[in-house]
């Protein structure tokens, strides 16, 4: 029987598997208060506790309490494609993404915060690092850099902090550089031996004699095998087709229409995950349109900008970009680089605060309903990075790309809510994925046996990211938003 079964082989799973490969090794302490969800108001006490706890196993074993020279955990990682980071790599290849959105300090090795920097220097690959843009000219009057600390939403010229650009750890690593770093991490910690190629069909909790808690889990794989595990960690992410956020007007279409004329970007996520492509990944994105087609892209996030860029390069005659709100430019999903490191403060509801202060408020907030409100306030919908916007500027200037704000498509005739109409041949829905734990088939048996409160699709799990104290199923990624 396994101590731990991890479902998924992406970056989250890679980080956890690295931790489990040597549970006695202390994790790096940089930003640990934030990353592990510790209340910052008790940071001093927490740091002392973590120094004592960092050498303990992540999960309990049968030998807990006994003297051990090394806490060995028997764990496996099950992934549909049988190769680390394959789905992540497929998504980046399909969308032709040149570099990560996160900087050099955000990576998957929990034992060494400088691991990615050292990898770049040792491999002499500094040329694959991308700098934050120094200046962004916002042409569209409806677009603005959504950051209250600037205080000038109509400012046309924006500058990133020049000092940060000179620092290696605030550079953005290239896609292939990141993939090679991931594979080096797998080799370094010998993680291929823990990977199983299979798809999980069902997770069945086997209860104790008094049926009060889970004794172990019986996991059914598509290969016909059954795996027993004491603990399960779901690190699958919003990549499955049923998680695609399909607008209501699409679901209401009753007429038949040509296959492929309306597609969701989630369909591209698995495009390069065939066995052939995994061994020899394609160098170009998949076709998103034909030459001369008129294309509509619906959505205001970074994925929409990538789809538009690909369509224009593949010969689209014209692209219409439809957004429900305004176009937001943000370096990160929840703010710009200064907000993440907390260097600058701003006024929020009469309270002077910065990025760290906002996190402190979040972790000190015991009401999950209020945490949900804070999450929505921080994200404020989809956003495009400044560098992606600059790539689209020439096409906006020539009129080949038309941006439509505060619009929604209402019917198959493609009437927009502002009264205008659109005619074209191809529609891409870049409307993201919506997680709903109540509709996740993998969690159906667990939810039935251990029902918990769900807010807007997100489960109300414990602070340790456990389903309930009686059910040792743990979650990673977006499902943990109310706690992380």
Secondary structure, DSSP 8 states (H G I E B T S, - for coil): -EEEEEE--SHHHHHHHHHHHTTTS----TTHHHHTT--GGGHHHHHHHHHHHTTS-SS--TTTTS--SS----EEEEETTSSTTHHHHHHHHHTT--EEEEETT--S-TT-TTHHHHHHHHHT-GGGEE---SEEE--STT-EE--TTT--TT-SEEE--HHHHTSGGGSEEEHHHHHHHHHHHHHHTT-GGGEEE--EEEEEEEE-TTSSSEEEEEEEETTS-EEEEEEEEE---S-SGGGB---HHHHT--S---TTSEEEGGGGTTTT-SHHHHHS--SS----S-TT-EEEEE--SHHHHHHHHHHHHTT-SEEEEE-SS--EE-SBTTB-HHHHHT-S-EEETTEEE-HHHHHHHHHH---HHHHHHHHHHHH-S--B-HHHHHHHHHHHHHTSEEEE-S--B-STT-BBTTS-B---SEEEE---B---GGG-GGGHHHHHHS---EETTEE---TTSEEETTEEEEE-GGGGTTT-
